[in-house]
Amino acid sequence: MSLFCLSLGLVAIPGCFAPPPSKPFSSEIVPTDKLAEISEIRDFSVRVRFLNSSEDRPASVGTTLKAGETVRTEGTSRAQIVLNSGVIVRVDGDTNLTINPKNQLNLDKGRLLAWVASSQNLTAEVQTPFGSVSSSDGTFYVNVPKESSKQRQILALNGTVTVKLARSSDTVTLKAGEELIVMPDGNASIPKPLAKEDIEKRLAGNPLIFGFNTRLASQADIESTFKISSGIKEAEAVKFKRSDISKIKPELNPSAKSTGSNRDADRNDTTASRNDSQNSNSQNTTKPTQEPTTAARDPSPPSSSVPSTSPPVATPVTNPVTRTPTDPPPSATVQPLDPPPLPIQPEIVPIPQPVTPVVPVAPSSDPKRP
């Protein structure tokens, strides 16, 4: 019996050292899996450096992003990226952003805005040259200038934001409305609320907040926290529609721009009538000194009285009213031309009549006399 049990034990021992069966599936992210997608593009100068590619390719709405791929914006272009977890990231112009697994992003340079919902129970983290910025229930703004000699800015727009400095390994917590400045040497200032002057300058006109067609879920809270007026917000929203401005420019009429009287007439008809009355009064004051110009403006009186002088006077009248000081010289030249033709006609008529009858009558009667 003992030998039988011993043999069973020897048979069971190799089974204990056998390798475990393979897992039916793996929860780890494969580099070829989709991590994010570009949901909106402004100004269409956004490029992506895909995996196994040596150059950037133009991106479009719906472009999928994988781990290790980089999004680059140029000039004034902007892009909105939605991660699979629901985190929304917006990048401004001249920004380099790399997508990494586990809701991690790498910001080399540029400006970024990230939003994380508190109901998602996750943390979004942005790695920068000076440290990391993360949040699990808010919206934050990060500015990394291209020049290393300039200051970096971190602003908590909503919720709570945590900043871990790479130089000192310190952790700084920001509340909604607070800003942290990181010096070029890596040291950070004390968090402080954003000044009122900076709110209208940096937030009311910030394209990452109001420069997209979609609204963030935390945008209403941001507007109430910083008390951004609707008038400033609407004015700035129009500026950021640069594609619409480029379409309107070629359709404009340059002749309509040059005349400001048309715009005044559209706003108020009474102003145009007042201007007309003022112009008429100014013309009446100049009538005694400019009689030929007034006669030329009224076609009926000059045509009946002086037909010969009307055509030369009509030509200067076609000129604008602003040239009225040049009208007296032509009128002075027209007046001396009228008297010369009148005395020439009576001198020519009486001369031939007395000469023709006197010469033939005298010799015909003299030969009959002795």
C-alpha positions in Angstrom: 0.0 0.0 0.0 2.8 2.3 0.8 4.4 1.6 -2.5 1.2 2.5 -4.3 0.9 5.9 -2.5 4.6 6.6 -3.3 4.0 6.0 -6.9 1.0 8.3 -7.0 3.1 11.0 -5.4 5.8 10.7 -7.9 3.3 11.1 -10.7 1.6 14.2 -9.2 4.9 16.1 -8.5 5.6 16.9 -12.2 2.2 18.4 -12.5 2.9 20.9 -9.7 5.9 22.4 -11.7 4.1 22.7 -15.0 3.8 26.2 -16.4 0.4 28.0 -15.8 -2.1 28.2 -18.7 -2.0 31.3 -20.8 -4.5 34.2 -20.1 -7.5 34.3 -22.3 -7.0 38.1 -22.7 -4.6 40.8 -21.6 -5.6 44.2 -20.0 -2.3 45.8 -21.0 -2.4 48.4 -23.8 -0.7 47.4 -27.0 1.2 50.1 -28.9 -1.2 49.7 -31.8 -4.3 50.4 -29.8 -6.2 53.6 -30.2 -5.8 56.0 -27.2 -7.4 59.2 -28.5 -9.1 60.9 -31.4 -9.0 64.5 -32.8 -12.5 65.8 -32.5 -12.1 69.4 -33.7 -9.5 71.4 -35.7 -9.3 75.2 -36.1 -7.3 76.7 -39.0 -6.3 73.4 -40.5 -2.6 73.5 -39.8 -2.4 70.5 -37.5 0.0 67.6 -38.1 0.7 64.3 -36.5 3.9 62.3 -36.3 2.6 58.7 -36.5 4.5 55.6 -35.4 7.1 54.3 -37.8 7.1 57.6 -39.7 10.0 60.0 -40.3 7.8 63.1 -41.1 4.7 64.8 -39.9 1.4 64.2 -41.8 -1.6 66.5 -42.0 -4.3 65.6 -39.5 -8.1 65.9 -39.9 -11.2 65.5 -37.7 -11.5 61.9 -36.8 -7.7 61.1 -36.9 -7.0 58.4 -34.3 -3.9 58.6 -32.1 -1.9 55.8 -30.6 0.7 55.6 -27.8 3.9 57.5 -28.7 2.3 59.6 -31.5 2.8 63.4 -31.4 0.4 66.2 -32.3 1.9 69.4 -33.6 0.1 72.7 -34.2 1.5 75.6 -36.2 0.7 79.3 -36.2 -2.8 80.0 -34.9 -4.1 76.5 -35.4 -5.9 74.7 -32.5 -7.0 71.2 -31.9 -9.3 69.3 -29.5 -8.3 65.8 -28.5 -10.6 63.4 -26.7 -9.0 60.4 -24.9 -10.8 57.1 -24.7 -11.3 57.7 -20.9 -13.3 60.8 -21.6 -10.5 63.4 -20.8 -10.6 66.4 -23.1 -7.4 68.1 -24.1 -7.1 71.3 -26.1 -3.8 72.6 -27.6 -3.1 76.1 -28.9 -0.8 77.1 -31.8 3.0 76.1 -31.8 2.4 73.2 -29.4 4.0 69.7 -29.3 1.9 67.1 -27.4 2.7 63.4 -27.2 0.0 60.8 -26.3 1.0 58.2 -23.7 -0.9 55.4 -22.0 -2.9 55.7 -18.7 -4.1 59.3 -19.5 -0.6 60.7 -19.5 0.5 63.4 -21.9 3.9 64.9 -22.6 4.0 68.7 -23.4 7.3 69.8 -24.8 6.2 73.4 -25.6 3.1 75.4 -26.1 -0.2 75.9 -24.4 -2.6 73.2 -23.2 -6.0 73.0 -21.5 -7.2 69.7 -19.9 -10.5 68.8 -18.4 -11.3 65.8 -16.2 -14.7 65.0 -14.8 -14.9 64.1 -11.1 -17.3 61.2 -11.9 -14.7 59.4 -14.1 -12.5 58.4 -11.1 -9.3 58.9 -12.9 -6.4 61.3 -13.1 -5.0 63.1 -16.1 -1.3 63.9 -15.9 0.8 66.2 -18.1 4.5 65.9 -18.1 6.5 69.1 -18.7 10.2 70.1 -18.6 9.7 71.6 -15.1 7.6 68.8 -13.6 4.1 67.2 -13.8 0.6 68.8 -13.6 -2.3 66.5 -12.7 -6.0 66.7 -11.7 -8.8 64.2 -11.1 -11.7 66.6 -10.8 -11.0 69.9 -12.6 -9.8 72.0 -15.5 -6.3 73.4 -15.7 -4.2 75.5 -18.1 -0.5 75.0 -18.7 1.8 77.3 -20.7 5.4 76.2 -21.6 7.1 78.9 -23.7 9.5 77.8 -26.4 12.3 79.9 -24.8 13.7 78.3 -21.7 14.4 81.7 -20.3 10.7 82.6 -19.9 8.4 81.7 -17.0 6.0 78.7 -17.0 2.4 79.2 -16.0 -0.1 76.8 -14.4 -3.6 78.0 -13.7 -6.4 76.0 -12.0 -9.6 77.0 -13.8 -11.8 74.5 -11.9 -11.4 71.9 -9.2 -8.1 71.0 -7.7 -4.7 70.8 -9.5 -1.5 69.2 -8.2 2.0 70.3 -9.4 5.1 68.3 -8.7 8.3 70.2 -9.4 11.2 68.2 -10.9 13.9 70.4 -9.3 12.9 70.4 -5.7 10.5 67.4 -5.7 8.0 69.6 -3.9 4.2 69.2 -4.4 2.0 72.3 -4.8 -1.8 72.2 -4.7 -3.8 74.8 -6.5 -7.5 75.7 -6.0 -9.8 77.2 -8.5 -8.7 80.6 -9.5 -5.1 80.2 -8.3 -2.0 80.5 -10.5 1.5 79.1 -10.1 4.6 80.6 -11.8 7.7 78.4 -12.3 10.9 80.3 -12.9 13.5 79.3 -15.5 15.7 77.8 -12.8 12.9 75.4 -11.8 11.8 77.2 -8.6 8.1 78.1 -8.1 6.4 81.1 -6.6 3.7 81.0 -4.0 0.2 80.2 -5.5 -1.9 83.3 -5.7 -5.3 84.2 -7.2 -5.3 85.7 -10.7 -5.6 89.5 -10.8 -8.8 91.1 -12.2 -6.7 92.8 -15.0 -5.3 89.4 -16.0 -8.7 87.7 -16.1 -10.1 89.9 -18.9 -6.7 89.8 -20.7 -5.9 86.1 -20.5 -9.2 84.3 -19.9 -11.9 86.3 -21.6 -9.9 86.2 -24.8 -8.4 82.8 -24.4 -9.0 80.6 -27.5 -8.7 77.4 -25.6 -11.8 78.3 -23.6 -14.0 80.2 -26.1 -12.3 79.4 -29.4 -14.1 76.0 -30.2 -17.5 75.1 -31.3 -18.1 72.7 -28.4 -18.4 73.9 -24.8 -16.6 72.2 -21.9 -18.8 70.7 -19.1 -17.0 73.0 -16.6 -17.2 76.1 -18.7 -20.2 77.5 -16.8 -18.4 77.0 -13.5 -15.3 78.8 -15.0 -17.3 81.8 -16.1 -18.9 82.2 -12.7 -15.6 81.7 -10.8 -13.8 84.4 -12.8 -16.9 86.5 -13.4 -16.2 86.8 -17.1 -18.8 89.1 -18.7 -20.8 87.9 -21.7 -20.0 91.0 -23.8 -16.3 90.3 -23.7 -16.9 86.6 -24.3 -19.0 87.1 -27.4 -16.6 89.7 -28.9 -13.7 87.4 -28.6 -15.6 84.4 -30.0 -16.1 86.3 -33.2 -12.3 87.0 -33.5 -11.4 83.3 -33.4 -13.5 82.4 -36.4 -10.7 83.1 -38.8 -12.0 80.8 -41.5 -15.2 82.9 -41.7 -13.1 86.1 -41.9 -11.1 84.8 -44.9 -14.3 84.0 -46.8 -15.8 87.5 -46.2 -12.8 89.5 -47.3 -12.9 88.8 -51.0 -16.6 89.5 -51.2 -16.3 93.0 -49.8 -16.8 96.0 -52.1 -13.9 98.5 -51.8 -16.0 101.3 -53.1 -18.5 100.9 -50.3 -15.7 101.0 -47.7 -14.4 104.3 -49.0 -17.6 106.3 -48.5 -18.6 106.9 -44.9 -21.8 108.8 -45.8 -23.6 105.5 -46.7 -23.0 104.0 -43.3 -24.2 107.2 -41.6 -27.3 107.2 -43.7 -28.1 103.6 -42.7 -27.8 104.4 -39.0 -29.9 107.6 -39.0 -31.7 109.3 -41.9 -31.9 112.6 -40.0 -28.2 113.0 -40.0 -28.1 112.7 -43.8 -30.8 115.4 -44.2 -28.9 117.7 -41.8 -25.8 117.3 -43.9 -27.8 118.1 -47.1 -29.2 121.3 -45.5 -25.8 122.3 -44.3 -24.4 121.9 -47.9 -27.2 123.9 -49.3 -26.6 126.7 -46.9 -22.9 126.8 -47.7 -23.8 127.0 -51.4 -26.1 129.9 -50.9 -23.4 131.9 -49.1 -21.2 131.5 -52.1 -23.7 132.6 -54.7 -22.9 136.4 -54.8 -19.2 135.7 -55.5 -19.9 132.8 -58.0 -22.7 133.9 -60.3 -21.6 131.8 -63.3 -21.5 128.6 -61.3 -25.0 129.1 -60.0 -26.3 129.8 -63.5 -24.7 126.6 -64.8 -26.3 124.5 -62.0 -29.8 125.7 -63.0 -30.1 124.7 -66.7 -33.3 126.8 -67.5 -32.1 130.4 -66.9 -28.8 130.3 -68.8 -30.2 128.6 -71.9 -32.7 131.4 -72.5 -30.5 134.4 -71.8 -27.0 133.6 -73.0 -26.8 130.5 -75.3 -23.2 131.0 -76.4 -21.8 131.1 -72.9 -23.6 128.0 -71.6 -21.4 125.2 -73.1 -18.1 126.5 -71.7 -19.6 127.0 -68.3 -21.1 123.5 -68.2 -17.8 121.7 -68.3 -16.4 123.1 -64.9 -19.7 122.3 -63.2 -19.2 118.5 -63.7 -16.3 118.7 -61.3 -17.0 118.1 -57.6 -18.2 121.0 -55.4 -14.8 121.0 -53.6 -13.3 122.7 -56.6 -15.5 125.9 -56.3 -12.4 128.1 -55.7 -11.3 127.3 -59.3 -14.5 128.5 -60.9 -13.9 132.4 -60.9 -10.9 132.3 -63.3 -12.9 130.7 -66.2 -15.8 133.1 -65.6 -13.5 136.1 -65.9 -12.2 135.0 -69.3 -15.7 134.4 -70.7 -17.0 138.0 -70.0 -14.5 140.0 -72.2 -15.3 137.8 -75.3 -18.9 139.1 -75.6 -18.4 142.8 -76.6 -15.9 142.3 -79.5 -18.3 140.6 -82.0 -21.0 143.3 -81.6 -19.0 146.3 -83.0 -17.5 144.3 -85.9 -20.9 143.8 -87.6 -21.9 147.5 -88.0 -18.5 148.5 -89.4 -18.6 145.9 -92.2 -22.1 146.7 -93.4 -22.0 150.5 -94.2 -18.6 150.5 -96.0 -19.6 148.7 -99.3 -22.9 150.6 -99.8 -21.5 154.2 -100.4 -18.5 153.1 -102.5 -20.3 151.3 -105.3 -22.9 154.0 -106.4 -20.5 157.0 -106.3 -17.8 155.7 -108.7 -19.8 154.8 -111.9 -22.2 157.8 -111.9 -19.6 160.7 -112.3 -17.9 159.7 -115.6 -21.2 158.8 -117.5 -22.7 162.4 -117.5 -19.5 164.5 -118.4 -18.8 163.7 -122.2 -21.9 165.4 -123.5 -20.8 168.8 -122.3 -18.3 171.1 -124.4 
